[in-house]
Amino acid sequence: MKVTIVGAGNVGATCADVISYRGIASEVVLLDIKEGFAEGKAMDIMQCATTTGFNTKVSGSTNDYSKTANSNVVVITSGVPRKPGMTREELIGINAGIVKTVADNVLKYSPDAIIVVVSNPMDTMAYLTLKATGLPKNRIIGMGGALDSSRFKYYLSKALDKPSNDVQGMVIGGHGDTTMIPLTRIASYNGSPVSDFLSQEVMDKVAADTMVGGATLTGLLGTSAWYAPGASVAYLVDSILNDQRKMIPCSVYLEGEYGQSDICIGVPCIIGKNGVEEIVTINLDEKEKALFAKSADAVRNMNEALKSVLA
């Protein structure tokens, strides 16, 4: 199984690293526009093979898409971060052009690939990729929900003072500080509702901390996080390549599910060898339904900036 990761920055390289260590794929190709950058990252990872015991082949390429041929999964992390003074519409315009070009190029060599979109604004970039390529909706997956849910479970475990792996939790909605919806009502600790252990005040704080989880790390690090995002991508890729059929919140195209259409937004999905195998409908209460509708409105407003790119 072959995976291509476009963008060899911190998130892309970490994803390649995790995929290699865990033996998720037999081959990983890192691709970047910066001369020698992907090659250097790949070489660095490969020099860990004998000390960590993995057998995955990792290679790098400077903008040579022929090296990505016959990839089963393509991960798109490329794009620019928002800079001071830059409007959200300007950011969308720049990254939309980058993501569209990348998608077109990888599909020339891997026409059957499943595409995982990581570039921000992620829901909008997933929507762009779907519309620009014309691929079936099961083959375009936005990664954000996997990352947001891992952060949610981290904050829940801290509040409970229990191991993260004993905690279950899910975040749906848009992948943004004001649009994600941590579902505290159905979060659990070893099968028991977290509300049996935590007060409503504490659960509200967990939700609030989750929503600004990315911004918190940016403030501490001075740049975006990469370990958890890279590992979240690898987790998603693992479920695809090994047909694990895990239920993972992902940004996918809706056609009436959850009362929304013509939008990519985070909902729970069964992820397997065909990409999105199923969109899972969970019963939301009235408050959660209202929050989801509000989140969808915000994502749809972001999508408006794509009109010139898709024209």
C-alpha positions in Angstrom: 0.0 0.0 0.0 1.3 3.4 -1.0 0.6 6.8 0.6 1.6 10.2 -0.8 1.8 13.2 1.5 1.9 16.5 -0.3 3.5 19.1 2.0 6.6 18.0 3.9 6.3 20.5 6.7 5.8 19.6 10.4 2.4 18.0 10.0 3.2 16.1 6.8 6.5 14.8 8.1 5.0 13.7 11.4 2.3 11.9 9.5 5.0 10.1 7.4 6.9 9.3 10.6 3.9 7.7 12.4 2.9 5.8 9.3 6.4 4.4 9.0 6.9 3.5 12.7 3.5 1.7 12.8 3.9 -0.1 9.5 0.6 1.3 8.2 1.9 1.5 4.6 4.6 -0.3 2.6 5.6 3.0 0.9 5.3 6.7 1.7 6.2 9.5 -0.7 6.7 13.0 0.7 6.4 15.8 -1.9 7.1 19.5 -1.5 7.8 22.5 -3.7 10.9 23.5 -1.7 14.0 22.1 -3.3 15.4 19.2 -1.4 13.1 19.6 1.6 11.0 16.5 1.1 14.1 14.5 0.2 15.8 15.6 3.4 12.8 14.8 5.6 12.5 11.3 4.0 16.2 10.6 4.5 16.0 11.6 8.1 13.0 9.3 8.7 14.7 6.4 6.9 17.8 6.7 9.0 15.6 5.7 12.0 14.7 2.4 10.4 17.4 0.2 12.0 17.0 1.8 15.4 13.2 1.7 15.5 12.7 -1.5 13.5 10.4 -0.4 10.7 10.4 -1.5 7.0 8.3 1.1 5.3 10.1 2.8 2.3 10.0 6.6 2.6 11.2 8.8 -0.2 11.0 12.5 -1.0 10.4 14.5 -4.2 10.6 18.1 -5.2 7.4 18.7 -7.1 7.7 15.6 -9.2 4.3 14.1 -9.1 5.3 11.1 -11.2 6.9 9.7 -8.1 3.5 9.6 -6.5 2.0 7.2 -9.1 -0.3 4.5 -8.0 -0.9 5.9 -4.5 -3.8 4.4 -2.6 -4.2 7.5 -0.4 -3.1 11.0 -1.0 -2.8 13.4 2.0 -2.9 17.1 1.2 -1.3 19.3 3.9 0.0 22.1 1.6 -1.0 25.7 1.9 0.0 28.9 3.7 -1.0 30.0 7.2 -3.0 33.2 7.8 -0.7 36.1 8.1 -1.2 39.4 10.0 -3.5 41.7 8.0 -4.7 38.9 5.7 -8.4 38.4 5.5 -10.0 35.0 5.7 -11.2 35.4 2.1 -7.6 36.1 1.0 -6.4 33.0 2.8 -9.1 30.9 1.2 -8.3 32.2 -2.2 -4.6 31.4 -1.9 -5.0 28.0 -0.4 -7.8 27.1 -2.7 -5.5 27.6 -5.7 -2.8 25.5 -4.1 -5.1 22.6 -3.1 -6.9 22.5 -6.5 -3.5 22.3 -8.3 -2.3 19.6 -6.0 -5.5 17.5 -6.4 -5.4 17.8 -10.2 -1.7 16.7 -10.3 -2.0 13.7 -8.0 -5.0 12.4 -9.8 -3.1 12.4 -13.1 -0.9 9.6 -11.6 -3.2 8.1 -9.0 -6.7 8.3 -10.5 -8.2 5.9 -8.0 -6.7 7.5 -4.8 -8.7 8.5 -1.8 -7.8 12.1 -0.8 -7.5 13.2 2.8 -7.6 17.0 3.1 -5.7 18.6 6.0 -5.1 22.1 4.6 -7.0 25.0 6.2 -9.7 26.1 6.3 -10.2 22.4 6.2 -14.0 22.1 5.6 -13.8 24.6 2.8 -10.8 22.9 1.2 -12.5 19.5 1.4 -15.5 21.0 -0.4 -13.3 22.6 -3.0 -11.5 19.4 -3.7 -14.8 17.5 -4.1 -16.3 20.2 -6.5 -13.0 20.8 -8.5 -12.2 17.1 -9.1 -15.7 15.7 -9.5 -14.7 12.6 -7.5 -17.3 10.5 -5.7 -18.0 11.9 -2.3 -16.7 8.8 -0.5 -13.1 9.6 -1.8 -12.8 13.1 -0.3 -12.2 13.2 3.5 -11.4 16.2 5.7 -9.3 15.2 8.7 -10.3 17.8 11.3 -12.8 15.8 13.4 -10.2 13.1 14.3 -7.8 15.8 15.7 -10.5 17.7 17.5 -11.9 14.5 19.1 -8.4 13.5 20.3 -8.0 16.9 21.9 -11.5 16.6 23.5 -10.5 13.2 25.0 -7.3 14.7 26.3 -9.1 17.5 28.1 -11.7 15.0 29.4 -9.0 12.7 30.7 -7.3 15.6 32.5 -10.6 16.6 34.2 -11.3 13.0 35.2 -7.7 12.3 36.1 -8.0 9.1 34.2 -6.1 7.6 31.1 -7.1 9.1 27.8 -7.6 5.6 26.3 -10.3 4.9 28.8 -12.3 7.9 27.6 -14.7 8.1 24.6 -15.7 11.5 23.1 -16.6 13.0 19.8 -16.4 16.4 18.2 -18.6 17.3 15.2 -19.3 20.4 13.2 -16.8 22.7 11.5 -13.1 22.5 12.2 -12.7 25.9 13.8 -12.5 27.6 17.2 -16.2 28.7 17.0 -17.7 26.0 14.9 -16.7 22.7 16.5 -19.1 21.0 18.8 -17.7 18.7 21.5 -20.5 16.3 22.5 -20.1 16.3 26.2 -23.6 14.8 26.7 -22.6 11.5 25.1 -18.9 11.4 26.3 -18.1 8.4 28.5 -15.5 6.9 30.8 -15.3 3.1 30.4 -19.0 3.0 29.4 -20.3 5.4 32.0 -21.4 8.9 31.1 -18.8 11.5 32.1 -21.6 13.4 33.7 -21.5 10.8 36.5 -18.1 12.0 37.4 -17.9 15.7 36.3 -20.1 18.7 37.1 -21.7 20.6 34.2 -19.4 23.5 34.9 -16.3 21.3 34.5 -17.8 19.7 31.3 -18.5 23.2 29.9 -14.8 24.1 30.6 -13.6 20.9 28.9 -15.7 21.8 25.8 -14.4 25.4 25.8 -10.8 24.3 26.2 -11.3 21.8 23.3 -12.6 24.5 21.0 -9.5 26.6 21.4 -7.2 23.7 21.6 -5.3 24.6 18.4 -5.1 28.3 19.3 -3.7 27.3 22.8 -0.9 25.4 21.3 -0.2 28.1 18.8 0.2 30.5 21.7 2.5 28.2 23.5 4.6 27.1 20.5 4.5 30.2 18.4 3.3 28.1 15.5 0.7 25.5 14.7 0.9 22.1 16.4 2.1 19.0 14.5 2.4 15.9 16.6 -1.3 15.4 17.2 -2.4 16.6 13.7 0.2 14.3 12.1 -0.8 11.3 14.2 -4.5 12.0 13.6 -3.9 11.8 9.8 -2.0 8.6 10.2 -4.9 7.2 12.3 -7.4 8.0 9.5 -5.1 6.5 6.8 -4.7 3.3 8.9 -8.5 2.9 8.9 -8.6 3.3 5.1 -5.6 1.1 4.1 -6.4 -1.7 6.6 -10.2 -1.5 6.1 -10.7 -1.1 9.9 -14.1 0.5 9.5 -13.5 2.7 12.5 -16.1 5.4 13.4 -14.2 8.6 13.0 -15.6 12.2 12.8 -14.6 13.6 9.4 -15.5 16.5 7.2 -17.5 14.9 4.4 -20.1 15.9 1.8 -23.7 15.9 3.1 -26.8 15.4 1.0 -29.5 15.8 3.6 -27.8 14.1 6.5 -28.2 16.1 9.7 -30.5 18.5 7.8 -27.7 19.8 5.6 -26.8 19.6 1.9 -24.1 20.8 -0.4 -21.5 21.2 2.3 -18.5 19.4 3.8 -18.6 19.4 7.6 -17.6 17.1 10.5 -19.9 14.1 11.2 -19.2 10.6 12.4 -18.3 8.3 9.6 -17.3 4.6 9.1 -13.9 4.8 7.4 -12.6 1.8 5.4 -11.0 0.7 2.2 -13.5 2.8 0.1 -13.0 5.9 2.2 -16.3 7.0 3.6 -18.2 3.7 3.9 -21.1 5.2 5.8 -22.2 8.4 7.4 -23.5 7.6 10.9 -26.6 9.3 12.2 -26.5 9.9 15.9 -29.4 11.4 17.8 -28.7 15.0 18.7 -30.8 16.9 21.2 -32.4 20.2 20.3 -29.4 22.3 21.6 -26.9 20.2 19.6 -29.1 20.4 16.5 -29.1 24.2 16.8 -25.4 24.3 17.3 -24.8 22.1 14.3 -27.0 24.3 12.1 -25.1 27.4 13.3 -21.8 25.7 12.5 -23.0 24.7 9.1 -24.0 28.3 8.4 -20.6 29.5 9.3 -18.9 26.9 7.1 -21.2 27.7 4.2 -20.3 31.4 4.5 -16.6 30.5 4.2 -17.4 28.5 1.1 -18.8 31.6 -0.6 -15.2 32.8 -1.1 -14.7 29.8 -3.4 -17.0 31.0 -6.1 -14.2 32.7 -8.1 -12.0 29.6 -7.9 -14.7 27.2 -8.9 -16.1 29.4 -11.7 
